[in-house]
């Protein structure tokens, strides 16, 4: 869900992609439905495995695994840990609550990135 939300709400400052440590191999129907009901497109979403190369090329890594990033990959300096419940196999209300939490976090991240971009522009 985070990728779809970031692509729509923060495309000006975030080039979003997502991958998982233990991907399902498919996007759950309730994920697609929740996104659609909230005005987001699930088109192009995939269930991919995280790779070290992808982490190396990222500017920011949002870790929503609930595990310490160093246990998984290096690049700790790029990581923001977000505590996000995995809604898989939960009810629609849980999916909606998780989506709303992700929206808030992405809005905060995007605001910080926009502020940083504006600050750099005023220094020039």
N, C-alpha and C positions, 0 to 999 in steps of 0.2 A: 504494500500500500504506500509506503514512504516514497518509492520511486515515482509512482503516478502522481501523488500529491505534490512533490517537489517539481516535477516537470510542468505542472499546471500553475502552481502558486508562486514559484520562485525561479522560473526559467531564465530570468535576467541575470541571476547570480549563481545558479546551481545547474550544472550539467549532470543530471542524476542518472545513476545506474545502480543496480542492486544485485546482490548475490548472497548466498547463504553458506554456512559451514556445513549444514546437513539439509540440502534442498529436497523438497518433496518430489520434484520432477514435473510438477503441474501447478497451475494457479487455482486454488480452490474456488468453486462457484460462489460461495458466500463472500469471498474477497472481491470478486468481480462485481457482484450485486451491490455490495456496500459502496464500492467506489462509484459505480454508475448512479446510485441513488443520491450521491453527494456531488454529482456533477463532474466526476473525473472519468477519464477513459482508461480502460484496462488494456487497450490495444498495445501490442508490443511488449507487454510484460512477459518475462520468462522466469523459470525456476532454475537458476544456474548456480554452480558451485564457485565459491570464492577462490581466487588464485593469488599467489604472491605477486605475479606480474601486474594484475589489476590493482592490487594494494600499492605497489610501487609507483604506479602512474597516477594514483589519486592524490588530490590536494587535501581532502578531508575524508576520513573514514568514520561513518556512524556505526558504532557497534551496538546492535540490539540483541546480542546472543545471551546476555546475562552472565557471560564468562569473561574473565580477564583476557584482553586482546593478546597479551604476550604469550598466553598459552596456545594461541592459534597461529599468529603471524608476528612478524616484526612490525616496524613502522609505528610504534607506540606514540611517537610525537605527533602523528596525524590524527589520532583517534579521539573521538568524543563518545563516551559511553552513555547510552540512553537506556533507562529501564523501561521496557515495553513488553507488556504481556503478549504472548503468542496466542492469537485468538483461534488457531486451527482447531476445528471440531467443537467450537463453542457456539453459543446461541447468537442470533443477529444483534442483540443488544450489546453483547461483548464486542463484536466486530465494530459496531458504531462507536462505542466508548474508546476503543483502541485507535480508530481512525481520528477521532477528535483530539486525542492526546498527541498523535503524530502531527496533525495539523498545527497544533500549538507549538510544538518543538521546531518544526520546519519554519514557521513564521518567525520565531525567535532567532534561529540560525540565519535566515535570509536577511532579517533586519541588521544583524551584526555584520554580515558580509556587505550589505548596501552601505552601511555607515562607514565601514573600512574603505570601500571604493570611493565614496564621496570625500573622505578625509585625504586620501591619496591625490584625488583630483584637485583639491584646494592647495596642496603643497606644490603643485607644478607651476 
